[in-house]
Amino acid sequence: MTPENIKEKVVAIAAKRSSLVKLSQQTNLGNLQIDVTQALEEVDDLLAEFRKSFPDCLIDEIG
């Protein structure tokens, strides 16, 4: 897997982050709120690690 392939996959994940944010703002999630919160944390961790590993590959902030 090349750095460009990794970037493409990370960009696709980052694009879906806004959906998780919208979902986390719903009040009727019940126990699913825990999963949504964890997914957001994991996406944020992935983006931080990507930026650390590939500082020259910029990802536009989405969401």
N, CA, C and O of each residue as an XYZ file, in Angstrom:
252
protein
N       0.849     -1.172      0.000
C       0.000      0.000      0.000
C       0.897      1.238      0.000
O       1.808      1.361      0.818
N       0.629      2.122     -0.903
C       1.435      3.336     -1.035
C       0.886      4.442     -0.130
O      -0.266      4.383      0.298
N       1.702      5.432      0.155
C       1.197      6.568      0.935
C      -0.023      7.235      0.288
O      -0.921      7.703      0.988
N      -0.052      7.276     -1.028
C      -1.202      7.872     -1.718
C      -2.466      7.046     -1.476
O      -3.540      7.611     -1.268
N      -2.352      5.722     -1.501
C      -3.508      4.870     -1.219
C      -4.001      5.069      0.209
O      -5.205      5.119      0.461
N      -3.064      5.179      1.132
C      -3.427      5.407      2.525
C      -4.150      6.739      2.653
O      -5.168      6.838      3.338
N      -3.624      7.755      1.995
C      -4.248      9.077      2.052
C      -5.677      9.020      1.519
O      -6.580      9.605      2.117
N      -5.890      8.333      0.420
C      -7.233      8.225     -0.151
C      -8.201      7.585      0.834
O      -9.337      8.038      0.977
N      -7.756      6.542      1.509
C      -8.618      5.855      2.474
C      -8.899      6.730      3.692
O     -10.022      6.753      4.197
N      -7.884      7.445      4.161
C      -8.064      8.320      5.317
C      -8.980      9.488      4.955
O      -9.802      9.898      5.774
N      -8.855     10.023      3.759
C      -9.734     11.106      3.315
C     -11.187     10.618      3.277
O     -12.097     11.352      3.663
N     -11.403      9.402      2.822
C     -12.763      8.848      2.783
C     -13.336      8.712      4.193
O     -14.515      8.987      4.419
N     -12.509      8.294      5.125
C     -12.956      8.176      6.516
C     -13.236      9.560      7.097
O     -14.248      9.760      7.770
N     -12.351     10.505      6.843
C     -12.521     11.864      7.360
C     -13.810     12.497      6.827
O     -14.464     13.262      7.537
N     -14.170     12.187      5.599
C     -15.384     12.741      5.003
C     -16.633     12.256      5.723
O     -17.656     12.940      5.711
N     -16.566     11.093      6.346
C     -17.718     10.528      7.042
C     -17.798     10.986      8.494
O     -18.773     10.689      9.184
N     -16.784     11.705      8.963
C     -16.766     12.151     10.350
C     -17.957     13.059     10.653
O     -18.544     12.970     11.731
N     -18.312     13.921      9.721
C     -19.432     14.836      9.961
C     -20.742     14.081     10.202
O     -21.594     14.554     10.954
N     -20.908     12.938      9.586
C     -22.098     12.123      9.829
C     -22.127     11.626     11.274
O     -23.180     11.589     11.911
N     -20.968     11.250     11.772
C     -20.892     10.816     13.168
C     -21.191     11.969     14.123
O     -21.849     11.782     15.147
N     -20.707     13.156     13.783
C     -20.964     14.323     14.628
C     -22.465     14.603     14.681
O     -23.016     14.837     15.756
N     -23.124     14.581     13.528
C     -24.573     14.808     13.491
C     -25.310     13.745     14.291
O     -26.239     14.051     15.038
N     -24.895     12.508     14.131
C     -25.524     11.415     14.862
C     -25.328     11.577     16.368
O     -26.241     11.291     17.143
N     -24.159     12.028     16.787
C     -23.878     12.178     18.215
C     -24.733     13.267     18.855
O     -24.900     13.277     20.074
N     -25.274     14.174     18.062
C     -26.088     15.257     18.586
C     -27.552     14.865     18.788
O     -28.337     15.647     19.323
N     -27.912     13.668     18.363
C     -29.285     13.197     18.568
C     -29.448     12.749     20.014
O     -28.543     12.155     20.602
N     -30.593     13.036     20.566
C     -30.820     12.732     21.981
C     -31.442     11.364     22.213
O     -31.543     10.929     23.361
N     -31.854     10.683     21.174
C     -32.571      9.417     21.330
C     -31.702      8.196     21.013
O     -32.229      7.165     20.595
N     -30.406      8.291     21.202
C     -29.521      7.185     20.821
C     -29.429      6.093     21.876
O     -29.141      4.942     21.546
N     -29.662      6.424     23.107
C     -29.545      5.423     24.166
C     -28.118      4.907     24.260
O     -27.164      5.686     24.262
N     -27.979      3.591     24.339
C     -26.653      2.971     24.466
C     -25.791      3.156     23.226
O     -24.568      3.037     23.299
N     -26.407      3.441     22.104
C     -25.654      3.663     20.863
C     -24.769      4.902     20.965
O     -23.787      5.022     20.233
N     -25.108      5.821     21.866
C     -24.306      7.033     22.064
C     -22.862      6.674     22.402
O     -21.934      7.349     21.954
N     -22.667      5.627     23.181
C     -21.313      5.185     23.557
C     -20.529      4.787     22.314
O     -19.361      5.150     22.170
N     -21.165      4.045     21.419
C     -20.492      3.595     20.201
C     -20.161      4.764     19.269
O     -19.089      4.798     18.663
N     -21.073      5.704     19.161
C     -20.851      6.865     18.300
C     -19.697      7.703     18.844
O     -18.832      8.151     18.090
N     -19.694      7.910     20.155
C     -18.612      8.674     20.783
C     -17.268      7.986     20.583
O     -16.271      8.643     20.284
N     -17.237      6.684     20.745
C     -15.993      5.939     20.550
C     -15.543      6.005     19.094
O     -14.350      6.139     18.822
N     -16.474      5.914     18.165
C     -16.121      5.996     16.745
C     -15.513      7.358     16.426
O     -14.537      7.443     15.680
N     -16.084      8.424     16.985
C     -15.525      9.764     16.767
C     -14.110      9.866     17.323
O     -13.225     10.432     16.682
N     -13.902      9.319     18.510
C     -12.565      9.343     19.111
C     -11.568      8.580     18.248
O     -10.433      9.022     18.070
N     -11.983      7.447     17.717
C     -11.091      6.637     16.887
C     -10.776      7.326     15.561
O      -9.645      7.255     15.081
N     -11.757      7.985     14.974
C     -11.506      8.731     13.734
C     -10.524      9.866     14.019
O      -9.593     10.095     13.247
N     -10.733     10.572     15.127
C      -9.826     11.666     15.479
C      -8.413     11.145     15.739
O      -7.435     11.776     15.338
N      -8.304      9.994     16.410
C      -6.985      9.386     16.642
C      -6.323      8.993     15.328
O      -5.124      9.203     15.145
N      -7.102      8.425     14.414
C      -6.577      8.030     13.104
C      -6.049      9.239     12.351
O      -4.966      9.191     11.767
N      -6.820     10.330     12.365
C      -6.385     11.537     11.668
C      -5.120     12.111     12.297
O      -4.231     12.580     11.585
N      -5.034     12.077     13.618
C      -3.836     12.581     14.299
C      -2.621     11.732     13.943
O      -1.547     12.270     13.675
N      -2.779     10.425     13.937
C      -1.673      9.528     13.583
C      -1.267      9.707     12.129
O      -0.080      9.671     11.804
N      -2.243      9.900     11.258
C      -1.940     10.116      9.849
C      -1.108     11.380      9.683
O      -0.100     11.384      8.977
N      -1.541     12.453     10.341
C      -0.809     13.721     10.241
C       0.606     13.599     10.797
O       1.536     14.224     10.288
N       0.763     12.794     11.836
C       2.086     12.584     12.420
C       2.967     11.757     11.474
O       4.155     12.038     11.316
N       2.378     10.748     10.856
C       3.141      9.846      9.978
C       3.424     10.453      8.610
O       4.467     10.191      8.010
N       2.496     11.261      8.122
C       2.624     11.861      6.796
C       2.401     13.366      6.893
O       1.388     13.867      6.405
N       3.320     14.093      7.511
C       3.101     15.536      7.714
C       3.013     16.326      6.411
O       2.446     17.419      6.388
N       3.563     15.790      5.340
C       3.531     16.526      4.061
C       2.242     16.263      3.278
O       1.987     16.943      2.284
N       1.432     15.303      3.695
C       0.148     15.011      3.050
C      -0.959     15.702      3.841
O      -1.303     15.284      4.947
N      -1.502     16.745      3.268
C      -2.519     17.512      3.965
C      -3.908     16.959      3.663
O      -4.230     16.606      2.528
N      -4.709     16.897      4.706
C      -6.109     16.520      4.561
C      -6.924     17.729      4.977
O      -6.743     18.261      6.073
N      -7.817     18.163      4.106
C      -8.687     19.284      4.452
C      -9.582     18.866      5.615
O     -10.057     17.732      5.678
N      -9.800     19.802      6.531
C     -10.710     19.526      7.636
C     -12.117     19.408      7.070
O     -12.596     20.301      6.371
N     -12.753     18.325      7.375
C     -14.097     18.063      6.876
C     -15.023     17.934      8.069
O     -14.713     17.245      9.041
N     -16.164     18.604      7.986
C     -17.156     18.471      9.046
C     -16.871     19.414     10.144
O     -17.604     19.449     11.133
